[in-house]
């Protein structure tokens, strides 16, 4: 784990880029970042919203 951690305050309107940035600050490499983000999306802990509606994220 990296020494620097980014902590985001809970708020509305975070982007997918914000999620990736926060996760990447806690992971060792890009493969681990992709796996962690995919797990968050796949497990439903993080949901994607488009035009006010939640959409399903397909993790391949």
PyMOL commands that set and color helices and strands:
alter all, ss='L'
color gray80, all
select helices_A, chain A and resi 16-24+30-43
alter helices_A, ss='H'
color red, helices_A
select strands_A, chain A and resi 48-50+53-55
alter strands_A, ss='S'
color yellow, strands_A
deselect
rebuild
show_as cartoon
